[in-house]
């Protein structure tokens, strides 16, 4: 027998017993959102003033125009990785804003203060700059960027379920940070060229653009993705594994700091140190992490195909849907079919159906492994309800996609290991309250 209520319950008890309706004013959603938006807006204004002060207005505009070029490509790449179970845009907007505003402001202020303090203490400005770049900057910058991942991990747990979510949030945060940093570096380089009269390929601006935008636009995302992977693995761990859920993110953060330090210190390794580190370290690391993320994405699709047949047996899904929902090509065909026959709203409904079905598969997967929370049944019914209200639009499109991409899929009988501890073998009893 299930040990949790089959439907969502509401807080009960006498007034003042702690029900959500009596939450303090600072616990209200609009207060927290307002405070966060205010913090990011103020950080943005301050960082804008600091960067403009260092680059000048003309340098700022040139830096802005050049720094924005890689941003759409990086965002599109991370969004592509997140296509299996796309997270809400508000999380990506927060991550980018945090990286571009709050994290960049923390880095500029802390790095400048630490470098000046070291220069004063050692009376050696040159050594202070080197130490600041190779030790202080990696620690400060990676910690500031990791704060965004931590906030999403703590306050948006439903949207943070695995490695891909950690990679996407970390990568978008680092993209925002690199965007602001590139404005500063490119604007400063342009100001140097204005003083020296250099222009064209031989200019400092061109060299800076080539190194930061052409050769290494993925540098900051690559560092911070290690932190995101740590948080992603922690999200896959059961709530009772407290030590693992703390040590894994910290390990990822330390690896990010180490890689960042090696990258920043490459200029001190001799005339060809930068190119040696780039070829022997950065490129292989980028390739390895790219393979890991794509492999994780394919594993997520396999999870969808393996978990959803239980709901097809129970009558919530058609027999062909688990296959169609576990194939990115079939998903795309389903959305295109819905758009062609019923318009954009139908295509949007199919996309939502696909996202809810994927969340349902992941929820059941976590439940079978003992990692589901106490709200498993409530969350499961919420997701099933969202699927049921969109079934009239989504089912024809997914059935068409299944026919286009594979032969008919037979109904799969769930293996004996599918029942959850404390749950029946099928998601619900034979009576389906939503069955028409």
N, C-alpha and C positions, 0 to 999 in steps of 0.2 A: 504494500500500500504506500501511496505517496505520503510523504511526511510534511509537505508544504501545501498551503491552500491552492485549489485549482484556479482561482481567480484573484486578481489584485484586491488587496484589502486596504482599508483606510485606517488611519490612526484612531484609536478609541480611548476612552478613559475620561475622567473628570477634567474640568477646565484646569489649565495650568499643569497638566500631566506631561507636557513635552510634545504635544502634537505639533505638526508642522505649521498649522494655521496660527499658532501662537509664537512662531519664530521671532527672534529679535530682529530689529530693523536691519542690522548689518549682515544678517543671514539671507536677506531677500535677494533674489536673482538680479533684479535691476540695479541694486546697490553695488553688487560685486562687478557686474558688467560695466557700470558707470565708472567705478574706481579703476578698473583695468584699462578702459579706453582713455581715461584721463591721464593715467600713468604713461601709457604709450604715446599719447599726443604730446605731453610735456617733454618726454624723452626725445621725440622727433624734432620738436622745435629747438631744443638745446643742442642736439647733435647737428642740426642744420646750421645753426649759428656758429658752432665751433669749426665745422668743415669749411664754411664760407669764409670765416676769418683766416684760416690757414691757406686757402687756395685763391681767394679773391672771387669776385662775382663772375668774371669771364672764365677763370679756371674752373669754378664750380660748375658752370653750365657745360663746358667741354667735358669735364669728368663725368657729369651726369649722363650726357648723351652717349659716351663711350661705355660707361659702366652698365648701362641698362641692356646692352646688346645680348649678353649671355643669359640674362634672367629668364626670358620666356622659354628658352630651350631647356634650361635646368628644371624649371617648374613643370614643363610638359613631360620631361623624363620621369620625374618623381610621381607625377599624376598617372603616368602610364603604369608604373610599378604598382600603383594603388587601385588599378581597375578591377581587380577581383572583388574586393570589398571596399569600395571608395568611401573614404571618410568625408565628413562635412567640410565644405569650403571654409567655414568659420575657423576651424582648427588650423588650416593652412594659412589663412589670413593672419591669425594670431601669431603663428610661428614666424612668418616672414616679417611681420611688424616688430616682433620682439627682437629678432636678429638684427634688423636694419636700424632700430631705434634704441631699445633698452640695452641690448648686449653691446652694441657699438659704443654707446655712451659710457657704459661701465669700463670697456676696454680702453678707450681713449684716456679717460680720467685716471684709471688705476695704473696703466702703463706709463703715462707721463709722470705721475707722482713717484712711482717706484724707480724709474730711470733717473730722475733728478735726485732722489734720495741716495741712490747708489753712487752717482757722480760726486755728490757732496761728501759722502762718507769716505770714498776712495781717492778723491781728487784726480780721477782718471776718466774723463768723459767717454773716451773711445771704448774702454772696457765696460763702462756702464751701458753703452748702447748695445754692445755684443751680448752682454748678460741679459739685458732687458729683452732682446729679440729671441734669444734661445731658451731662456728659463721663465722670465716673468710673463711675457706675452702668451706663450702656450697655456700656462696655468690659468691666467686671468680670462683669456678669450674662450677657452673650451669650457670653463666653469660657467661663464656668462651665457654661452649658447646652451649648455646642458640644462640650465634653469627652465627654459621653455619646454624641453622634453619632460622634465620632472613635473611641471605644472599640468601638462596634458595627461601624463600618466596618473596623477593623483585625482584630478577633477573631471577627466573625461575618460574614465575607465572603460565605458562601453565602446568607445571609439578606438581604444588602444588594446588590441588583443594579441599581438604577435610581433614578429621581427619586422615584417614589411611596414607596419604602422610606425614602429620606432625609426626605421630608416627614412620614411617619408617625412615625419615631423622634424627629425634631426637635419635632414638634407635641406628642407625648405628654410629652416631657421638659419643654417649656415649660408644659404644662398642670399638671404636678406643681409646677413652680416658682411659677406663678401661684396655685396652691392655698395654698401656705404663705404667700406674700406677702399674699394676701387675708385670711388668718386674722389676720395682724399688723395690717393696716390697719383691718379691720372691728372687731377687738377693741379697738384703740386708740380708734377712733371711739366705740365703745360706752362706754369709760371716760370719754371727754370728755362724753358725754351724761349720764352718771351724776353728774358734777361740776356741770354746768350745769342739770340738771333737764329738758333737752329730751327730747321723745319724739314719735313719730309721723312724719309726712312731713317736718316741719320739723327733724328731728334730723340730726346729723352722720352717724349710722349709716345712715339712709335715703339720704342724699345719696351717701355712699361706696358703698353697695350699688348704687345706680342707675348710677353712673359705671363701677364696676369689674366688676360682674356682669351688669348689663342691657345697657349701651351697648357695653362693650369686653371681653367675656370672651375674644375672639379676639386681643387685643393681643399678649400675650407669644408665643402660638403663631405669630402672623403674623410677628413679628420673626425668631424662630428657624427658621422654615420656610425662610427665605432661605439660612441656613447649610445646612440639609438639602438644598436644591436643589443647592447647590454640591457637596456630597458625592455626591449622586445622579448628577450629570453626570460627576463624576470616576469613579464606579463604572462608567459606560458607556465610559470611555476604556480603551484598551489598556494593559497593564502597562508597556510600554516608554515610554509618554508620562509620564515622571516629573514634568516641569515642570508639565504640565497638571493632573496629579492633585494637585499641591500648590497651585497658584495658584487653581484653581476653588473649593475649600473656603474658602481665605483671602478670595477676593472675596465669596463669600456671607456670610462672617462680617462683613466690613467693611460690606456693605450692611445687615445686621441691626443692627449698631451704629449706623449712620447713621439708620435709620428709628426705632430706639429713642430716639436722642438728640432727633430732631424731636418725637416724641411727648411725651417728658418735658419738653422745653422749650416746649411749647405754652402752658403757663400763664404764660410770661413775654412772650407776644406780644400782651398787651392783654386787655381784658375778655372779648372773644369769640375769643381766640386758640385756646382748646381746641376750640371748636365749628368754627372755620374749618379747623383741621388735621384734625379728625375727618371733616368733610364733603368737603374737597377733596383729602385725602391718604390717610387710613386706609381709608375705604370703597372708593374706586377701587382701591387696592392689594389690598384683600381680594378684591374681585371679580375682578381680573386673576389673582391667584394661584389662586383657586378654579377659574377657567376653565382655567388651565394644568394643574392637577392632574387635573381631569376629562378634559381632552383627552388627557393622558398615559395615563390609565386606559383610555380607548377605544383608544388606539394599542396598548396591551398586549394587549387582546382581539383586535385585528386581527393582531398578531404570532402569537397562538395559532392563529388560523384559517389563517394562511399557512404556518406551520412544521410543524404536526402532520400534514398530508396525506402527507408523506414517510414517516412511520411507519405510516400507513394502507396505503400502497403496499407496504411491507415486511411487512405482516401483523401488526404489533403492535397496531394500533387498527382498529376497524370504520370503514367509509367515512363514517358519519354522525357519528362522535365529534368530529372537528375542528370542525365547525360547532357542535355542542352545547357543547363546552368553550370555544368563543369567544363564547358568549352568556351573560350573567349570568342572564337569564330562564330559559334552558334548564337551566343549572346548578341553579337553585333548584327547578325542576320535577323534575329528576332526584333531588335529595335528598328532596323530598316523596314521590315515588313509592317510593323505597327505604324510607322510614320507614313509609309506609302498608302496604307488603307484607311487610316483614321486620324492622321495628323500628328502634330508635335506633342499634344497632350497625351496621346496614346503611347508614343515612344517614351515619353517621360515616365508614364505609369509602368511600362515594361522595365525600364532601367531601375525604378524603385523596387519592383518585384524581384528583380535579379539581386539587388543589394540586400533586401530583407531575407531572401532565401539563403544567400551566402552567410549572413549573420546567424541564421537558424542552424545551418550546418556546423558552423564553428562552435556555436553554443552547445550543441549535442556532443560534438567531439570533446569539448572541455568537460562536459558532464560525465562521459564515459571514462575519462581519465581521472576523475575525482577532483577536477579543478574548477567546477562550476560553483557559483556563489549560492547563498541561501535563497535568492530570488529566481532560481532556475525555472521553476514552473510558471511563475508570473511572467518572466521575460519570454519564455517559449510561447505562451498564449498570446502575448502582445504581437510577436512576430507572425504567428499563424493568422491572427486577425488581419494584420496588414496584407498578408498574401491573399487572404480570402476576399477582401473587398476589391482587389485588383485582378481577380482571376478571370473575369469575363473578357478583359482586354489582353491579359498576358498569355493565357493558355493557347489561344489560336496562334499567336506569334511564335511561342516557344515550340509548339508542335510542328509548325512549318519549318522552323530552324532545325529541329531534330531530323526531319525528313530530308532536308537539304544537305546535312552534314554526315549522316550515318544511317544505316538500316534501322528498322523499328527496334526499340529497346524493350526487352521483356521485363515484366515485373520481377524485381529481385526480392527474395525472401531474406530478411535480415539474419546474419549469422548469429550463432548462439551467444557470442560475446557482446552483443549489442545492448542487452538490458542494462539499465543503470542500477546501482545499488539503491534500493528503496523506491524504484520506479517500475512500472509495468513494462513489458517487452515492447509494446507499441506506444507511441506518444500519448494516445488517448483511448478510451474504451470504444467499442464498436459504434456506440451512438455518437454522432458528430453533430454538435449543436449548430454548426454553421452550414451543414449540408442542406441544400435546397430541396 
